[in-house]
Amino acid sequence: MRGLLTAGLWLSFAAPASARPRRFTDPDLDAALVVDAASGKIMYARNATATRHPASLTKLMTLYLLFEALRAKKIALETEIPVSDLAASQPRAHLRLKAGTTITVENAIKAMIIQSANDVAVAVAEAVGGNQGVFVVMMNAKARAFGMKDTYYNNASGLPDDQQITTAADLVILARHLIYDFPQYFPYFATRSMRWRNGEINTHDNLIGDYPGVDGLKTGYIDESGYNIVTTVLRGNTRLIAVVLGGLTPERRDQAMVRLLDEAFAQIVPAKP
């Protein structure tokens, strides 16, 4: 029997009464939300407006502002972005970029989505905003314009910062803008790997290519947030956007997401008897 979503922190399967359900998220960091992207209908919600740390989900806003710069022709996919000392000094995950080198905008997009590269995020912030401080102001202004009332950014990468907060509800808003405002760039979120130097870098998002219809968006982790993910799935004419925050491990976070999506699609297309 397929697992059913319960009202708290648990996702469980039919089992003997003596069996204990498995915990998928940290109670102090947990949140989840599933919505129909077109209508905004909420299919499932849990702690959806509780403030949480976004971790590398921050890069979704960094990417949005980069896409805006591309649309305005202030920058092009082949533009070489310079790498500053600050960008090169960012801790992992990173591409180990060296100060004084460059990376193309297209590779920067892929590196932020696939590798969640912090050095690349800072390089992009400096290229678009002039410096990371100005770029952060731009990030917060865009969040306010979108109605992301419980989100505040203090860096472009999502590295630990007590002031950097968001909610599952705000992340759905941002994901929806990425999907519908930039259909020409959104396919990058489905990229499963990229060639870099002499190697291949695979995506951190294991649901891409594994769960039917997933075509984005992003994962994130810091100790203060647990394992986070924003996912969108397109099946037929139905697109769902879903968020899971506070996963105990990447695997349990992904399992929680799969069960949320299974239940949401079951509401749309009833299972056959």
N, C-alpha and C positions, 0 to 999 in steps of 0.2 A: 504494500500500500504506500502511495506517495506521501511524503512528509507534509504536514500542515503547518502553516505559520501560526504561532501563538502570540498572545498579546504582550509578552514581555521580551526577554532576551534570548528566548529559546526557539530553536527550530528542531523538531524531532520527528522520528519515524514511529509508526505503529510498532509497539514492542511490549513484552511482558511488563506487568505493573512494577516489578522489582527493578527493571532497567532504568538507569538514570539518563535523562536527556543530555545531549552534548552541548556545551557552551561554545558559541562561535565568536562572541565579542566580549570585550571588557565592559562590565556594567558602568564604569565611570566614563567611558569613552564612546559608548555605543550610540548609534543613530542609524536609521534606515528610512528610505522614502522611494516609492515607485509611482510614477505618473505617466499618463498618456501624453505624449509630447504634443500632439496636435490640439487636443481639447484642454489639457491641463488637469484632467480628472485625476484625483488621487486614488491610486489602487491600493496602496498600503503606506502607513506612516508610523514611525516610532521615534520619539525624541527628535522630530524633524526640525524643530526650532531651537534645540539646545546648542549652545555655542561649543564648538570643537576646534582643534587645530587642523588646518587643511593639509599640512605637510606638502608634498609635491603636487597636490591638486592645485596649489597656487599657480603652477605653470599654465593652467588653463586660461587664467587671466593674462599672463605674460604672452601666451600665444594669441589670444584675442587681439591684444594691442598690436602685435606684430602683423597679424592679418589685416588690421585696419591700415597700417602703414603701407602694406602691399597694395591694398585696394586703392589707396590715395596716390599710388605711384611715387611715394617718398623713398621707396626701397624696392628692389627686385629680387626674385628668387636666386639669381646668380650673383647678387651683390656680395662682396667679401666683407664680413664683419671683423673689425680688429679685436684682438684679445688683449685686455689690459692686465696690469699686475693684479688688480683686485679680482678680475674674472678668473685668472689662472690660479689664484690662491684658494678658490672654493673647494671644500672637502667633497668627498664622494657622496653620491654618485657623480662622476664627471668623465670627460673624455681625455683628461690629462693634457688639456690645451696649454701651450706655452705662451707666455707674454710676448707680444710682438708678432705673433702669427695671426692668421685669419681663418675664418670658417664661412662658407657660403650660407646665405639665408636658408636655402632648402635643406642643407645638412643640419643647420641649427634647429629647424622645425622637427626633423626626424629625431635628432638627438634628444630634444626635450620630451618628445612623446615616447620614444622607445627606451632610451637610457635614463631619462629623467635627469639629464646632465645639469648640475648646478653651475658649473663654469660657463656653460652655454647660455643659461638663463640670465646671468649677470652681463655677459657680452651683448645679448639682445637688448636688455634693459638700457645699457649704455648707448647702443646704436640708435635706439628709437627715442629715448628720453634725454640723451646727452650725458646723464649719469643716473645711477640707480635711485638716488633720492628723488629726482624729478619724476622718474618712471613710476615710483611708488605713489606719488601724488596722482599721476594719471590713472593708476590702477584703482585707487580709492574713488576717484571721481567717476570712473566708469561703473564701479560697483553701485554707487549712489544713483547714477542715472538708470541702472537696471532695476533698482528697487531691492538690491541686496542689502537690506537694512542692518543685518547682524554680522556683516563681514568687514574686517579691517586688515589691510596688508601693511607689512613693514619691511618686506624684502620681495624680490622677484622670483626667488627659487623655492621658498617653502621651508628653508632650513629653520631649526628651532628658534622661536621668538615668542615670548609670553603674550605679546600684543597681537600676534597674527591669529585671527579667529575667523570662523565661518559657521554655517549651518548646512545641514542636508538640503533644506529648502532653498537656500541661496545658491548652492551648487547646482541644483536643478535649473534654476534661472539662467545661470551662466552657461551650462551645457546646452540649453535650448537655443541661446543666442549663437553659440558656436555652430550648431547644426544648421540653423536656418539663415543666419546672417552671412555665412561663408560657405555655400555649397561647393564652391570651386576649390576650397582648401580643406574642407572637412574630411575628404578621403584619406588624408595623411594619418588620421587617427586609427585607421585600420592597418597601417603598415606593421608588418610582423618582424622585419629585420632591416638592418642597413649595413652596407659595407663601410668600414672605417679603417683607413690605413691598410694594414695587411690582414684584417680580421673581419669577422661577422659579429654584429651585436644584435641579440634577440630581444624582443619586447618583454617588459615586465608584466604585461597584461596577458595572462594565460587563457582568458576567456575568448580572445580573438582567435578565430579558427577552431575553437573547441565547442563553444555554445552556439547553436544555430542562430544566425542573424546578427550577432554582435559585430559592430563596425566602429567601436570606440568606447570610452574616451581615454581614461587615464587612471593609474594607480598612484599611491603615495604612502610613505611611511616615515615617521620619526617616533621616538619613544613616547613622546607626549600625546601622540594621536592614535597609536596603534596602526594597524594596516587598513588603509582606506582605498576605496575604488568608486569611480563614477562610470557607469556603463550605459550604452544605448544599444537597443536591438531593433532591427527592422524586419518584420515578417509580413509579407503582403503589403497591405496599406496601413498597417499598424506599427507605429514606432513608440517604444517605451524608453524612458530615461529612469535610471535607478541609481541609488547611492547606498553604500554600506560603509559606515565609519566605525573604527575601533576594533577591527578584527584582531584576534589573538595571534593568528599566523596568516600568511598569505593564502594557504590552502583553506583554512576555515572561513576566511573572508570570502573567498571565491565560492565555497559551498553555500554560504549564506546568501550570496547574490543569486546563485542558480535557483535556489528554492524560492526566493522572492519572485524571480522572473517566471518560474514555472507556475506559481500560484496566480500571478497577474494574468498570464496568457490563458490560464484555465478559466478565469472570469470572462474573458473575451470570447473564447471558443470552448464551450463546454465539452468535457471529455466524453467519448463514446461509451455507452454502457458495455 
